[in-house]
Every structure is written in structure tokens, then in C-alpha cells.
């Protein structure tokens, strides 16, 4: 594996792994709208800097498909994820949001693009059994909010990320070209959301935390991962990427979140199923997701 690709991939994973942990801290004092506004502002600055550094224009020229895919992938995924964080048990909804490769595997089976549909089906079923164990074992998960809505939001976040991953495979646009317009629109939407809803007092630490979420996990995390995918072997790097939910869950447990052994087992089943389905798709002839 290319050393540069490995370094970029590990960097992206480490940034993504802090997303839920820092998000939990930011949401302890700020509303979802406030956190998301600062987050999209940080991401927009990052993508803008990349576009300027590469000598490209700011907006996507005449590429409505790239704009729609960027909106689904960035705005849809992140807004639903943070809504899930705000109302559900964060350790659980974080794992559910990372179950998007299972939805991609189902799409591959449905359109007949896989050379091993039975294997993918078995892997997917095991992954969804893990989901059932994870959300069914609510007795030992402490949450003051109703978790059911959080599960819905996390599932929608996963669906958006799966749709983005399938759609972006068909695009020739650079990551910044796709994501900068989406981040600017996301910034506008969340700023309006903030203006029309109840807001909390701002404190420098939580504002910096929210900006970090945009600059770090959302901005540089995606950029580093994109460079890793271009410079290295997609199969091993894709499998390495599933360290993200494992590390992020460890950080959350260290911060005081609780999961029972049964729920942890369900989470492990989800991660394993995602890794197997992602590795199979990356090693099949052609790109099953882009067909």
C-alpha cells in the first residue's frame, strides 16, 4: 500500500473518529442549528481554500447533478446525523449512521451488479441483525430523549451517505467542486434555521468545537480520504475505513456513554458486515456501485 495513501487514509479516519465525541460536547451547550451553521461555515472555508489553492473556480459550472449529489451527501448526511445525535443515544445512533455500506450492498443486489449476490445478501442480513440487537437492547442505554426518532434520523443519514457514494462514483468532478456549493447552501439553510428557532448563548469553546467539526471531520477528513482513494489501493483502504465507528465508539464510551455487551456485539456485527460488503465491492471486476 502506498505510504502517502495510507497516511492520508489514517488521517481521515482519525478526524472522522472525533466527530461524535466533539459533536456531543458542542451539542451540550448549542442547538443543532447553531452547531450545524458553524460546521458548514468551517467546511465551506476549507473547500474554498482548496479550490483557490488548485486554481479552480468557486462554483460548479453547469453541473446540476454534481450539486444534487453534493447536497444529498453533505447536507443530508450531516443534518440528519446531528439531529440523531441531539435526540437519540449518541453511541447507538453513531453506529447506525455508519451502517450506510449495508444499504449500498442492498442496492447492488437489487440492480444485479454483484458477481456474488448470495454472499452480499448473507452479509447484509447479518448486518441488519446487528442493527436489531443494537437498537433493541435499550434497557442499558441511558438517554433522556426518545431514542426512536434518533434511530430514524440516523437511518436517513445512512441512506443519504449511501446515495452519495453511489452517485459520486459516476461524477468526474473533484471533491471540492462537488462539496463547496453544497456546503455554502448548507450554511445558508442552517443559518436560516438558527434565525427562526430558539438559540442558546454562545461560548468560545463550543463555537471553536463546532468550527472544528466543519474544518476537521467534514472538510479535511473528506479531502484526505479522497486523496487516499486516488493514491492507494481502494480495497485495503476501504476496509481500513471501518475503524472509524470503532474508534468513535471508544471515544464516546470514554466520555461516559454506555453500551451493554449485547449492544456492543450488535455494533461489531454492523462494522464487520460493512467491512465485508465494502471489501467485496472494491475487489470485484469494475466498480459495482458505478454501474
C-alpha angles and dihedrals in degrees: 000000000000110000092221091050091049092049092049092046094049090047091054092047092051091050093047091047090063094052100091094037095053091037090057090054094047092048091052089075107014133059121248090253092053094047091047094048092055090041094054090044090055092046093048091052090050095048091044091053090051092050091050092046091053093045094244129138122262101239131052106256112231095325106130091164091056090049093050092047091048091051092050094045101042108023098032095043096045099040093050091044093055092044086055091049090052099053108022136059098283097215090056100042090046090060092044092052089056091054092087094112087066089060090048090052089052090051091051091051091047095053093041095238097133125089089207105043095154092055091048090048093052091046091049093049090052089049092052090047085056089052090052091050092047098051095032095059095071097137095086097037111095114216131148092201130072103268097201095077089047089056090052092050092047090050091051090049090052091048091052092050092048091050090048093050091051094044098044090055087069095052128090093195120113119254092251091049090055098039105039095068090043092051092050091051089045089052091052094047095048093044090055089045089053092048094053099041136062112282133197130227113277122237124188095237095054093042089053090047091053092047089050089055089058099040096039117032097018099036115027092022092063093040093051092047091050091053090047091054091051097044103040147038108296096208100058093037092050090052090047088055092070088072085081099079090041094053094040091052091050090053091049093049089049088054092056105272115138133219126173121229090255092053090047089052090052090050090050090052090053093049092046092048092049091049093049094046092046093048092049092050092048094051099044118101106275124354110299092197095055098050 
